Amino acid sequence: MYSRTTDDYDAMSKAGIEVIVQPSFWLGTPRTGVSTFEDYWEHMITFETKRAKDFGIEHFVCISVNPKEAMERPLALDALKAMTKYLDRERVIAVGELGYNLINDLEEEVFVKQMDIAADKDMLMTVHLPHNNKPEGMRRIERILNSENGKRYKRNKILVDHNVEETIGKTLELGMWAGLSVYPVTKLSPERAMSIIKKYGTERIMIHSAADWGVSDPLSVPLVAREMRKAGFSISEIERVTFYNAYEFFRQSPKFTWKP
């Protein structure tokens, strides 16, 4: 929501959205120092929480060094050291987004270090599949999970987002939760998301909206709910992928205090 106007909160509130979880986000240009991370995390925890609450929406936060910011050295590693003091804040319920952008070893170093931080604090993780070559990103994630160090990561506490047809099966097979990001241009359409749900069911799958610098729609979740009704899905199926699965995942954090 750093990239969005207050009108989006107004629209989400009118659409019936009562709670949102916001991951740490790429700011659109390269960061110049650790203080830019700290200012952003503070903004998310305080200002965005208040901005949402003004429209009756509860707001929770995931803190991380985003994959798009993970290659800069020593900045990314310095930011990790600064990040830890924010993870105990009241609204911070997960470490994320973690993962890959260009899919390389520098990104993976920061990815694994943040997974270790989450494991040490027994926190949830939200993982970003890369925009391009998602199957390769998934193969690397599987390798990390199956490594000796990977035994310490609780897979039921990991949400992998931006799944597509080629990755959803592996995400579920590995015991993680699967996010389907519905996005007007570069990610899934409602039709593709519904086809995936028809094939794989509703267990551990959730619909996500996207709000960023490009053409995006913070109302994608209610949009998919409407399209699912039109397509003949049951109310229980719709509620599971647009509400209850996300609730069941995030309520594993003791700091996710919102209740339906």
C-alpha positions in Angstrom: 0.0 0.0 0.0 3.1 2.3 0.0 2.4 2.7 -3.7 -1.4 3.3 -3.4 -3.7 6.1 -2.5 -6.2 6.2 0.4 -8.9 5.6 -2.2 -7.8 1.9 -2.3 -8.5 1.5 1.4 -11.9 3.1 0.9 -12.7 0.7 -2.0 -11.6 -2.3 0.0 -13.7 -1.3 2.9 -16.8 -0.9 0.8 -16.1 -4.3 -0.8 -16.3 -5.9 2.7 -12.5 -6.5 3.3 -11.9 -6.4 7.1 -8.2 -7.4 7.4 -5.2 -7.2 5.2 -1.6 -8.6 5.5 1.0 -6.6 3.8 4.5 -8.0 2.9 7.6 -5.9 2.6 7.8 -4.4 -0.8 10.3 -3.2 -3.4 10.2 0.6 -3.4 10.7 1.0 -7.1 14.2 2.4 -7.0 17.4 1.1 -5.4 17.8 1.9 -1.7 20.7 4.0 -0.6 21.2 2.9 3.0 19.9 0.9 5.9 17.9 3.9 7.1 15.7 3.6 4.1 14.7 0.1 5.1 14.1 1.3 8.7 11.9 4.2 7.6 9.9 1.9 5.4 9.3 -0.8 8.1 8.3 1.9 10.6 5.9 3.4 8.0 4.3 0.0 7.5 3.9 -0.8 11.1 2.6 2.6 12.2 1.2 4.8 9.4 -0.3 2.1 7.2 -1.9 0.5 10.2 -3.6 3.7 11.1 -4.5 4.5 7.4 -6.3 1.1 7.2 -8.0 1.5 10.6 -9.5 4.8 9.5 -11.6 2.6 7.1 -12.3 -0.2 9.5 -9.6 -2.5 8.2 -7.2 -4.3 10.5 -3.6 -4.2 9.1 -0.8 -6.6 9.8 2.8 -6.6 8.4 5.5 -9.0 7.1 9.0 -7.6 7.5 11.9 -8.6 5.2 14.6 -7.6 2.8 12.6 -8.1 -0.4 14.2 -10.4 -3.1 14.5 -7.4 -5.5 16.8 -5.8 -2.8 18.8 -8.8 -1.9 21.7 -8.5 -4.3 23.3 -5.3 -3.1 26.3 -5.9 -0.8 27.0 -5.0 1.9 23.6 -3.2 2.1 21.3 -6.2 2.1 23.3 -8.0 4.8 23.5 -4.8 6.9 19.7 -4.4 6.6 19.2 -8.0 7.9 21.0 -7.0 11.1 18.7 -3.9 11.4 15.6 -5.9 10.6 15.6 -8.2 13.7 14.5 -5.4 16.1 11.3 -4.9 14.0 10.2 -8.6 14.1 9.0 -8.3 17.7 6.7 -5.4 17.0 3.0 -5.8 17.7 1.7 -5.9 14.1 4.6 -8.0 12.6 3.3 -11.5 12.0 5.7 -13.0 9.5 9.1 -12.7 7.8 8.4 -11.9 4.1 8.6 -11.6 1.2 11.5 -13.9 0.9 12.7 -15.7 -2.1 14.0 -15.0 -5.6 13.8 -12.4 -8.3 16.6 -13.1 -10.8 17.3 -16.5 -9.2 21.0 -16.4 -8.2 23.3 -17.2 -5.3 23.3 -13.7 -3.9 19.5 -13.7 -3.6 19.6 -17.2 -2.1 22.1 -16.1 0.6 19.7 -13.5 1.9 16.7 -15.8 1.4 18.3 -18.5 3.6 19.5 -16.1 6.2 16.0 -14.8 6.6 14.5 -18.3 6.8 17.0 -18.9 9.6 15.8 -15.8 11.4 12.2 -16.9 11.0 13.0 -20.4 12.3 14.9 -19.0 15.3 11.9 -16.9 16.2 9.3 -19.6 15.2 7.7 -17.1 12.9 5.7 -17.5 9.7 7.3 -17.0 6.3 5.9 -15.7 3.1 7.9 -16.7 0.0 8.0 -14.9 -3.3 8.2 -17.1 -6.5 10.1 -15.2 -9.2 8.1 -13.5 -12.0 10.1 -15.4 -14.6 11.2 -19.1 -14.6 9.1 -20.0 -11.6 9.8 -23.7 -11.8 13.5 -23.1 -11.3 12.7 -21.0 -8.3 10.6 -23.8 -6.9 13.4 -26.3 -7.6 15.8 -24.2 -5.5 13.2 -23.9 -2.7 12.8 -27.7 -2.7 16.5 -28.1 -2.5 16.7 -25.8 0.5 13.9 -27.6 2.3 15.5 -31.0 1.6 18.9 -29.9 2.8 20.2 -30.8 6.2 19.6 -27.2 7.4 16.1 -27.4 5.9 14.8 -29.7 8.6 14.5 -26.7 10.9 11.9 -25.0 8.7 8.3 -25.8 9.6 6.6 -26.2 6.3 3.1 -25.6 7.7 4.4 -22.1 8.6 5.6 -21.3 5.0 3.3 -19.6 2.4 4.6 -19.6 -1.2 3.0 -16.9 -3.2 2.6 -16.2 -7.0 2.1 -19.9 -7.8 1.1 -20.9 -11.4 0.0 -24.1 -13.0 3.6 -25.4 -13.1 4.4 -24.8 -9.4 1.2 -25.3 -7.4 1.5 -29.1 -7.3 5.0 -29.0 -5.9 4.1 -26.3 -3.3 1.3 -28.5 -1.9 3.4 -31.7 -2.2 6.1 -30.1 0.0 3.5 -29.4 2.7 3.5 -25.6 2.3 0.6 -23.2 1.8 0.0 -21.9 -1.7 -0.9 -18.3 -2.7 -2.5 -17.5 -6.1 -1.9 -13.9 -7.0 -4.6 -12.5 -9.2 -3.4 -9.5 -11.2 -4.7 -7.7 -14.2 -1.7 -8.1 -16.5 1.4 -10.1 -15.4 0.0 -12.7 -13.0 -3.0 -15.0 -12.8 -6.4 -14.1 -14.2 -9.5 -15.1 -12.2 -10.1 -17.8 -14.9 -6.6 -19.3 -14.5 -7.0 -19.2 -10.7 -10.3 -21.0 -10.9 -8.9 -23.7 -13.2 -6.1 -24.4 -10.6 -8.7 -24.6 -7.8 -10.8 -27.0 -9.9 -7.8 -29.3 -10.4 -6.1 -29.1 -7.0 -9.0 -28.4 -4.6 -9.2 -25.9 -1.9 -6.9 -27.3 0.8 -4.1 -24.9 1.7 -4.8 -22.7 -1.3 -5.6 -19.0 -1.0 -6.4 -16.1 -3.4 -4.3 -13.0 -3.0 -4.7 -9.5 -4.5 -1.8 -7.3 -5.6 -1.2 -3.6 -5.1 2.0 -2.1 -6.5 3.5 0.4 -8.9 2.0 -1.2 -12.0 -1.5 -1.9 -13.1 -2.9 -3.9 -10.2 -6.2 -4.4 -8.3 -6.5 -4.5 -4.5 -10.0 -5.9 -5.0 -8.9 -9.1 -6.7 -10.1 -11.3 -3.8 -13.7 -10.2 -4.0 -13.5 -10.2 -7.8 -12.5 -13.9 -7.7 -15.2 -14.6 -5.2 -17.8 -13.1 -7.6 -16.4 -15.0 -10.6 -16.4 -18.3 -8.6 -20.1 -17.8 -7.7 -20.9 -17.2 -11.4 -18.9 -20.4 -12.3 -20.9 -22.5 -9.9 -18.4 -23.1 -7.0 -20.1 -23.7 -3.6 -20.1 -21.0 -1.0 -17.9 -23.2 1.2 -15.3 -23.5 -1.6 -15.3 -19.8 -2.2 -15.0 -18.9 1.5 -12.2 -21.4 1.9 -9.9 -19.9 -0.8 -10.8 -16.2 -0.3 -11.0 -16.2 3.5 -10.6 -19.2 5.8 -7.3 -20.6 4.4 -5.6 -17.3 4.8 -7.1 -16.9 8.3 -5.9 -20.4 9.3 -2.4 -19.7 8.0 -1.9 -16.3 9.6 -3.6 -17.2 12.9 -0.6 -19.5 13.6 1.1 -16.2 14.6 0.2 -15.2 18.2 0.3 -11.6 17.0 -2.4 -12.1 14.5 -5.1 -11.0 16.9 -8.0 -10.4 14.5 -10.9 -12.8 14.7 -13.8 -13.3 12.3 
